[in-house]
Amino acid sequence: MTTGRGKRLMIAAAAASLFGLAFTLPATLVRAGTGTIHPGPLSRADAFARAQALTALGRKMFFDPALSASGKQACSSCHDPRHAFGPASAAPVEMGGPTLDRPGVRAVPSLRYLQAAPAFTEHFYDSEDEGDESVDNGPTGGLTWDGRADHGKDQAKIPLLSPFEMANKDEAAVTAALRKAAYAGEFKAAFGDDVFDHASDTFDAAAEALGTFEQSAADFYPYSSRYDAFLAGKAKLTPQEMRGRALFEDETKGNCASCHLSEPANDGEPPQFTDFGLIAIAAPRNAAIPANADPAYVDLGLCGPLRTDFKGRAEYCGLFKTPTLRNVALRKSFFHNGALHTLRDAVAFYASRDSDPGHWYPRNADGTIRKYDDLPKAYWGNLNQDPPFDGKKPGDRPALNDAEIDDIVAFLGTLTDADQREAPAN
């Protein structure tokens, strides 16, 4: 939850969000000249119409299990719209592959509120008006837990080909599935009659359609929570929720807002509840992830193994993306490895990771605590030590007591979007 980052990073929303529309438009209404993979410069009206058509097409693809090798797994199988486009289950990882028997290695993130994520940069300079713009805040941005995809269309390609997700053998397999789809005609109308002639073109077009759908405002960034209404002066929070908000923002208590920005941006944009940074917090190793049965396997986030361009960069090992906390009360597993299963435990972990490590980490045969058991000691210097961690030692008083943890959890419950409030909260 914490880092020394400024509290109002001026993150520009992705340009595609201008076309974030919830309604659909028949592909036959795509204007002349836009039915191609690379349409070139478009008028505002043509660009608007194309975005609507791709949103409708991407929506159909998102819910189509035929786009997987198993024929049984759609994007929505893991990114359930009834759970804020996150997982419905409490399992730390989801099953995939050609016969749905291959486990993943990381928890499935929500796809909501990714529209403002900037492209990944190794060096992000704080642009807060009153801040020092020369301060390098380190790795920031991108999508996925390690930031290796910059845009929705890039991220959409990953599960289509991942051997433990939708597991298509190659781009040609995706092309074959799309050619048989009931919406193949709409695909041609949007991308040209020859779109299926070259697998690489088809694959790029598929990713663009999925990425455009994921910019649909009503689906993916409605800003309809009670907290949004509170910020707009249209709702009140309970006394407990107000206490939780104060603790969430207090730099000497939860200090959560230093990473999970809770105030509107300088331009009035609603808070994203993330600064899009990557930090190391040493979540406990999760024995329920099959890959972890191998003691030599370690998921080090930014420095691998799924991301390869920073392999060998020791200073980045153990760093994972700071997720948005919007709709966090709907989740049933937390952190990149799904190690914890209640929101209260997730908050309590920050409060007592170092003051009560025996509560979170296993013990060795001699009774000593195997602290930070999912991060090799060589990388402990990367661990975040800002409050509430703050250099605490075993036996020190934690930053938050039980009542204060409950208050923060109550506040986090106000971040659930209106269309999700009937879903069972965790």
Buried (B, 14 or more C-beta within 10 A) or exposed (E): BBBBBBBBBBBEBBEBBBBBBEEBBEBEEBBEEBBBBEBEEBEEEBBBBBBBBBBBBBBBBBBBBBBBBBEEBBBBBBBBBBBBBBBBBEBBBBBBBBEBEBBBBBBBBBBBBBBBBBBBBBEBBBBBEEBEEEBEBBBBBBBBBBBBBBBBBBBBBBBBBBEBBBBBEEBBBBBBBBEEBEBBEBBBBBBBEEBBEBBEBBBBBBBBBBBBBBBBBEBBBBBBBBBBBBBEEEEEBEEBBBBBBBBBBBBEBBBBBBBBBBEBBEEEBBBBBBBBBBBBBBBBBBEBBBBBEEEEEBBBBBBBBBBEEBEEBBBBBBBBBBBBBBBBBBBBBBBBBBBBBBBBBBBBBBBBBBBBBBEBBEEEEEEEBBBBBBBEEEBEEBBBBBBBBBEBEEEEEBBBEEEBBBBBBBBBBBBBBEBBBEBEBB
